[in-house]
């Protein structure tokens, strides 16, 4: 549990920061997660960004090639697990190389 002096010190540091003194704080920008709309265009774009075929993307995500074909023709959309993997691949294309061998 925090003691009173720690809370008071924190409040003083906050006050100083608001008044322009940032010598006692570290400001870190944390990007907010962006909700991705998964449709034919975003999936095709991702696939091209990671340089793979429909079969290759299917292998990375753990679905059939027909499933990827359905995503890319807007006949269906990825389930929640696939969306998470696709989102990670969008954020870091290099994960494709790692997922390839799992």
BAPA-898920 format. One line per field, with one value per residue (C-alpha): x, y, z. Coordinates in Angstrom, 2 decimals. Each point is the difference from the previous one (the first is absolute). Layout:
x	X,... .
y	Y,... .
z	Z,... .
This chain:
x	0.00,1.26,0.82,-1.29,3.39,0.15,-3.45,0.85,3.27,-1.87,-2.53,2.80,1.69,-3.33,-0.49,3.52,-0.55,-3.23,1.93,2.69,2.63,0.44,3.35,-1.48,-2.17,0.42,-2.68,-0.74,-2.34,-2.01,-1.73,-3.62,-1.08,-1.71,-3.00,0.53,-2.90,0.67,-1.35,1.22,2.16,1.79,0.71,1.33,2.12,1.43,0.71,1.89,1.90,1.31,0.62,-2.03,-2.70,-3.47,1.31,2.94,-2.22,-2.29,3.00,1.14,-3.42,-0.92,-2.98,-0.67,0.77,-3.76,-0.54,2.45,-1.70,-3.34,1.50,1.40,-3.32,-1.95,-1.98,1.13,2.19,2.73,-1.01,1.29,3.19,0.86,-0.65,2.49,2.69,-0.75,0.20,3.39,1.21,-1.18,1.86,3.19,0.42,3.13,-2.18,-0.88,3.46,-0.37,-3.51,1.08,1.86,-2.57 .
y	0.00,3.46,2.35,3.55,1.48,-2.03,1.16,3.61,-0.28,-1.42,2.82,2.59,-1.62,0.05,3.66,0.82,-1.90,1.89,3.23,-0.94,-1.78,-3.49,-0.68,-2.63,-1.87,-2.21,0.56,-3.07,0.00,-3.20,-0.65,-0.90,-3.19,0.64,-2.12,-1.47,-0.56,-3.38,-0.07,-1.24,3.07,-0.03,-3.72,0.23,3.00,-1.87,-3.05,2.12,1.81,-3.27,-1.33,-3.18,-1.81,-0.88,-3.46,1.56,2.28,-2.94,-1.95,2.91,0.50,-3.68,-0.02,-1.48,1.75,0.00,1.96,2.70,0.04,0.56,2.85,1.64,-0.19,1.30,-3.25,-0.40,1.72,-1.30,-1.39,1.61,-2.11,0.63,3.74,0.08,-1.69,2.22,3.09,-1.09,-0.62,3.48,1.55,-1.96,-1.58,-1.81,-2.35,-1.75,-1.55,-1.22,-1.40,-1.85,-2.59,-0.57 .
z	0.00,-0.84,2.83,0.22,-0.87,-3.21,-1.03,0.82,-1.92,-2.98,0.11,0.13,-2.99,-1.87,0.86,-1.15,-3.24,-0.73,0.66,-2.52,2.13,-1.42,1.68,2.33,-2.46,-3.02,-2.61,-2.12,-2.96,-0.04,-3.30,0.39,-1.70,-3.27,-0.83,-3.43,-2.34,-1.59,-3.51,-3.37,-0.57,3.37,-0.21,-3.56,0.97,2.99,-2.14,-2.52,2.77,1.39,-3.50,0.08,-1.90,1.23,0.86,1.82,2.08,0.74,1.30,2.19,1.57,0.20,-2.34,-3.44,-3.27,-0.71,3.22,-1.12,-3.41,1.77,2.06,-3.12,-1.80,3.04,0.24,3.61,2.53,2.28,3.38,3.18,0.20,-3.65,0.46,2.87,-2.09,-3.00,2.20,1.33,-3.55,-1.01,2.92,-0.65,-3.42,1.19,2.05,-3.26,-0.07,3.58,-0.48,-3.11,2.06,2.74 .
